[in-house]
């Protein structure tokens, strides 16, 4: 097939639930490609000799290589290529922001002058992984001979899952410590079921156990056991810290202590990890908000807004101080939120949360904004318009304006250096901290979404563990 013929092939649209139906259920929105759709989409790849798409992939998957196999119908071979450098294709194919990474560099998208018309790399990746899992055709993972070395992995998000698997495959004895009762990190407590089914995450955790990884849940490193104890008393040769960016930020405005105000972390954790939406079945309650305002414009804000609808809210307002063009959320998530009925209040921001006199939320006073000069991030700075105050009638406010790194391990580990934001300071070439009494440990800023902009990706560049020294 010539490049001109490939360019003439239409992009394959992702089948999805009807918006009016899905806004009231927790089933996955995107239904997935068929085999023929996956082959057709993969056939759009121009097979560029320079492979520019790989520049945007945190783990440098051989994207043209796996797409060529998928286009030929060899989905097992395609998955084999993906898994040379990626452990989580079913997860990453769903939640990674391909439009800001691999698809941003896709030649097809550049020729058609629209990144939305790039080859849908993630969708094909997802299909290959789903097919193997659903048909029981996944190939066993080979492990090197035992080395006698021990690695502790703190946290169980995507970065920790990847590290644990890499170390186990290298022959090390790996123990993964998770503070919650269930593994998966942000994949289980943050990303909703309708975007990432938890059965898929559980399947990946079971894969770790098959590799021989020992998993200890309800184990809070820093409280149950200190990090230095793992190195000095328990015989671990290395420690990987992937404890997540789980410290929610608030706006510091009047009324944030009222009943009915939640951090997005708590709001989503109750629904996702604790299954609070299963009323009558789950032990965890949720707040029955009928008119919900979500503050923020990222993926977490979209998740919280869409979750509010599924928890029974009659009106959901998304309040964001910049325009849609500056929103850090994925375009797809913004589109889905709008389709489902979330009302966007752009160039507006919360000024204070109003109470009803009895300690509960009764409204949200907002201020209108206009865009000024770009700030350090390159986005135009929002400038308040004096005298533009107005009130939204709400009984619930969800704050989704970002998170900071979990402070527990730095606070309980003497000699561990952190920067002004509380992130552990590491050598940029090795991602290792300075020596702690003769030992070293690895650190990551958080578990994050793989390639999803909420923390570090699943990348393994510059990482050195015992088998790489």
Buried (B, 14 or more C-beta within 10 A) or exposed (E): EEEEEBBEBEBBEBEBBEBEEBBEEBEBBBEBBEEEBBBBBBBBBBBBEEBBBBEBBBBBBBBBBBBBBBBEBBBBBBBBBBBEBBBBBBBBBBBBBBBBBBBBBBBBBBEBEEBEBBBBBBBBBBBBBBBBBEEEEBEEEEBEEEBEBBBBBBBBBBBBBBBBBBBBBBBBBBBBBBBBEBBBBBBBBBBBBBBBBBEBBBBBBEBBEEBBBBBBEEBBBBEEBBBBEBBBEEEBBBBBBBBBBBBBBEBEBBBBEBBBBBBBBBBBBBBBBBBBBEEEEBEBEBBEBEBBBBBBBBBBBBBBBBBBBBBBBEBBBBBBBBBBEBBBBBBBBBEBBBBBBBBBBBBBBBBBBBBEEEEEBBBBBBBBBEBEEEEEEEBBBBEBEEEBEEEBEBBBBBBBBBBBBBBBBBEBBEEBEBEEEBBBEBEEEBBBBEEBEEBBBBBBBBBBBBBBBBBBBBBBEEBBBBBEE
